[in-house]
Amino acid sequence: MGINVLAAGDVKFYVKRLALAVCLGSVPAVWAVDVGKILDGIEARYNRPQTLQLLFEQTHRAQGRPPRTERGVLYLRKPGRMRWEYHVPAGKLFLTDGEFAYLYSPAANRVEKMSMKESGDLRTPLAFLIGRVDLRRDFREFRSRPEGEWMHITALPRSDRAPFHSVSFLVGESFEILRLEIEGEDGSTMSFRFSEERLNPPLARELFRFEPPPGAELVEVRGPLQVE
């Protein structure tokens, strides 16, 4: 939601492999390029807009628990604002206002509030889309492979304090992010499928201002927010 450029030998390996795949007709010619060009394309696509809107399907997998899938609408506004508005389950909300992260659980009528910088929630890696996207700054290494008509890229964070082990992107031919998977340090994963992306829709600032629902319990949390 930086990555060091591969060593020259690694780049040649990937380019040769992709070129062979193109010759065999297994991937489109658009991917027979230096992986760095794909990163540049992602940055160019997401650095221009000030707002972004997408439909999302989110699946959380944790050891010993059955997978859970939820759906809704994601709104992003630069700088630093996200609103995950869930339709399944209805009423659930995850919001960042640039300073704090809020998670509202309607079943418990409870709000958890935390500094965005300290949040370990697996939605926060998407914050890279609400600043200036610079993949080489935020990640130290990446690996890539074709996946059907698209390109799959796995990136490792530069910071040892990142609340996740890796982030994987599935990138479309227009450099849009179609799928994103985040692997947590505890082995859990949060995956997202995105659709109906809109660049620069009109989004009011009030959309990113958190208002606690009537009667909701407000708890200030230290340490990672619990994924619910």
C-alpha positions in Angstrom: 0.0 0.0 0.0 12.8 1.8 -0.2 13.5 -1.2 -2.2 17.1 -1.5 -3.3 17.5 -2.0 -7.0 18.6 -5.6 -7.6 22.2 -6.3 -8.2 23.2 -6.2 -11.9 23.4 -10.0 -12.1 20.0 -10.5 -10.5 18.4 -8.0 -12.8 19.8 -9.8 -15.8 18.5 -13.1 -14.5 15.0 -11.7 -14.1 15.0 -9.9 -17.4 16.3 -13.1 -19.2 13.6 -15.2 -17.5 10.9 -12.7 -18.4 12.1 -12.4 -22.0 12.0 -16.2 -22.3 8.4 -16.2 -20.9 7.4 -13.6 -23.4 8.9 -15.6 -26.3 6.9 -18.6 -25.1 3.7 -16.5 -25.0 3.2 -16.9 -21.2 3.3 -13.2 -20.2 2.7 -10.0 -22.1 5.6 -8.1 -23.6 4.9 -5.2 -21.2 6.7 -7.2 -18.4 9.9 -7.9 -20.3 11.5 -4.9 -18.6 13.8 -4.1 -15.7 11.8 -4.7 -12.5 12.8 -1.2 -11.5 10.7 0.1 -14.3 7.7 -1.6 -12.7 8.4 0.1 -9.4 8.7 3.4 -11.3 5.3 2.8 -12.9 3.7 2.1 -9.5 5.2 5.3 -8.0 4.1 7.4 -11.0 0.5 6.0 -10.8 0.1 6.7 -7.1 2.1 9.8 -6.5 0.0 12.1 -8.7 -3.5 11.6 -7.0 -4.3 13.3 -3.8 -7.2 10.9 -3.1 -8.0 7.3 -3.9 -11.1 5.1 -3.6 -11.3 1.3 -4.0 -13.5 -1.7 -3.2 -11.6 -4.2 -1.0 -11.9 -7.8 0.1 -9.8 -8.5 3.1 -8.8 -12.0 4.4 -7.0 -12.5 7.7 -5.2 -15.8 8.3 -3.7 -16.7 11.7 -2.3 -19.9 13.0 -5.0 -22.0 14.8 -7.9 -19.9 13.5 -10.1 -20.2 10.4 -9.6 -17.6 7.7 -11.9 -14.6 8.0 -12.9 -12.5 5.0 -14.4 -9.0 5.2 -15.4 -6.5 2.5 -16.0 -2.8 2.1 -14.8 0.5 0.7 -11.3 2.0 1.2 -10.8 5.8 1.0 -7.3 7.4 1.1 -6.4 11.0 1.3 -2.9 12.5 1.4 -1.3 13.1 3.8 -1.7 10.2 6.1 -5.5 9.5 6.0 -7.3 6.2 5.5 -10.9 5.1 6.0 -11.7 1.4 5.9 -15.5 1.3 5.8 -16.7 -2.2 6.2 -19.9 -3.5 4.7 -19.2 -7.1 5.9 -19.3 -6.9 8.9 -21.6 -3.9 8.8 -20.5 -0.9 10.8 -16.9 -1.9 11.4 -14.5 1.0 10.8 -10.7 1.4 10.8 -9.6 5.0 10.3 -6.4 7.0 10.5 -6.4 10.8 10.7 -2.7 11.3 10.1 -1.9 11.2 13.8 -4.0 8.4 15.4 -5.5 5.1 14.3 -9.0 4.1 15.4 -10.6 0.7 15.2 -14.3 0.5 15.9 -15.9 -2.9 16.6 -19.7 -2.6 16.4 -20.3 -6.0 18.1 -18.6 -4.7 21.3 -19.4 -1.0 20.7 -15.8 -0.4 21.5 -13.2 2.0 20.0 -9.4 1.3 20.2 -7.3 4.4 19.7 -3.5 4.4 19.2 -0.7 6.6 17.8 -0.5 5.7 14.1 3.3 5.5 14.3 3.0 2.8 17.0 0.2 0.8 15.5 1.1 -2.8 14.5 -2.2 -3.2 12.6 -1.6 -5.0 9.3 -3.6 -2.4 7.4 -1.0 0.3 8.2 1.5 -0.8 5.5 -0.9 0.7 3.0 0.0 4.1 4.5 2.8 4.2 1.8 -0.1 5.1 -0.6 -1.0 8.2 1.4 2.4 9.8 1.5 4.8 10.1 -1.4 5.4 6.6 -2.7 9.1 5.8 -2.7 9.5 2.0 -2.8 13.3 2.1 -2.7 13.2 4.2 0.4 10.7 2.0 2.3 11.9 -1.5 1.3 15.4 -2.9 1.1 14.9 -5.9 -1.2 12.4 -7.3 -3.7 11.7 -10.5 -5.6 9.5 -10.8 -8.7 7.8 -13.4 -10.8 5.1 -13.3 -13.5 1.7 -14.4 -12.5 -0.5 -14.9 -15.5 -0.9 -11.6 -17.2 0.5 -9.6 -14.3 3.6 -9.3 -12.1 4.0 -10.5 -8.5 6.5 -8.6 -6.4 7.5 -9.4 -2.8 9.2 -6.6 -0.9 11.1 -6.7 2.5 10.9 -3.6 4.7 14.0 -1.6 5.3 13.1 -0.9 9.0 13.7 -3.6 11.5 10.9 -2.1 13.5 8.2 -2.6 10.8 5.3 -4.6 12.2 5.4 -7.0 9.2 7.9 -9.3 7.6 7.1 -8.8 4.0 4.6 -7.2 1.5 3.6 -8.8 -1.8 1.9 -6.9 -4.6 0.1 -8.2 -7.7 0.6 -5.4 -10.3 -1.6 -4.9 -13.3 -0.5 -3.7 -16.8 -1.3 -0.1 -15.9 0.8 -0.5 -12.7 -2.3 -0.6 -10.5 -2.2 -2.7 -7.4 -4.7 -5.6 -7.8 -3.8 -7.6 -4.8 -1.7 -7.0 -1.7 -0.6 -9.5 1.0 1.1 -8.6 4.2 2.9 -11.2 6.3 3.1 -10.3 10.0 6.1 -11.1 12.2 3.9 -13.7 14.0 3.3 -15.6 10.8 -0.2 -14.3 10.3 -1.2 -12.8 6.9 -3.6 -10.1 5.8 -4.5 -10.2 2.1 -6.4 -7.6 0.1 -8.0 -7.8 -3.3 -8.8 -4.4 -4.8 -11.3 -3.4 -7.6 -13.0 -0.4 -9.1 -10.1 1.9 -8.3 -10.8 5.6 -8.6 -8.0 8.1 -8.8 -8.7 11.6 -7.4 -12.3 11.2 -6.4 -13.8 14.2 -4.4 -13.4 13.1 -0.8 -14.3 15.6 2.0 -11.8 16.0 4.8 -14.6 15.2 7.3 -14.6 11.7 6.0 -11.3 11.1 7.9 -12.4 12.7 11.2 -13.3 10.1 13.7 -16.5 10.5 15.7 -17.1 7.8 18.3 -20.6 6.2 17.9 -23.0 7.0 20.8 -22.3 5.1 23.9 -19.1 3.5 22.5 -16.3 2.6 25.0 -13.1 4.5 24.0 -9.9 2.7 25.0 -6.4 4.1 24.4 -4.1 1.3 23.5 -0.3 0.9 23.8 1.2 -1.8 21.6 -0.3 -3.3 18.4 -4.0 -3.0 17.8 -5.7 -6.4 17.8 -6.9 -7.5 14.4 -10.7 -8.1 14.6 
